Amino acid sequence: MKIISWLLSVLELLLLIYVIMKYVRPDNKITELLRKLFEPALKPLREAMLKSFPALANVQFDYAIVAAFIILALLSRILSF
């Protein structure tokens, strides 16, 4: 269980780095690598959120990333019991 918790923490950290790099250095190789890692999970999450909350389509902020952080935190909490 500690290994899974550790992996979730690493994913949270990498996701945070991706968010920062996405806005600071969008054309960087590291950003592209992180995009390939996270976008397959973020895209369906983003689509589900837009389907459930169509008003999010007009917002400049990517709520899928916030939802991903929440999901990772919940998984980490659940697995820590």
N, C-alpha and C positions, 0 to 999 in steps of 0.2 A: 504494500500500500504506500510506503514511503517513496518508492520509485515513481509510482503514478503521480503522487502529489508533487514530487520534484519536477516531473515532466510537464505537469500543468503549470507550474511556476515558470518554467523555461518558456513555455508557449505564451504565457502572459507577458513576459519580458520581451520576447521576440515580436509580439503583436504591438506592444508599445513602441519598440524601435521602428517597426513598419509604419505606424501612424506618423511618427516624427519624420522619418525619411521620406514618406510620401509627399509631405508638404515642403520639406527643406531641400531635398535632392531627388526629385522624381525620376531623373534619368540615370541614376547611379546603378551599378551592377548589383549591389547589395539590396537596393530597393526592388529591383527586378526579381531577385531570388526570393525575397520575402513575399512579393506579390504572387509568385508562383506557388508559394507555400500556403498563403492565406486566402487568396481569392476563390479557390474552389469551394471553400466553406462559407465565405462571406457572401458570395453571389446568391445562393439559394436563400440564405437568411435575409438578405436585402430584398429579394423578390417577394418573400413571404411577408415581410414587414410592409412593403408597398401595397401588397394586395389587401392586407388587413387595415392599413392606415394610409389611404391614398393621398392625404394631405402632406405626407412626408416627401412626396415627389417635388414639391415646391421649395423644400428646405435645402440649403447648401451644405448642411452637416450630414455626415454618414452615420446614421444611427445603428447600422449593422455592426459597426466596430464596438459601440457601447454595449450592444446586446451580446456580442462575442465575449467581451470582458465579463459581463454578468454571468453568462453560461459557464465560463471557465472558473469563476469564483464559486459558483454554486456547486460545480462538480468537485472542486477542491474541498469545499466544506463538507459535502456529503461523504467523500472518501476519507475525511479525517476522523470520522466517528468510529 
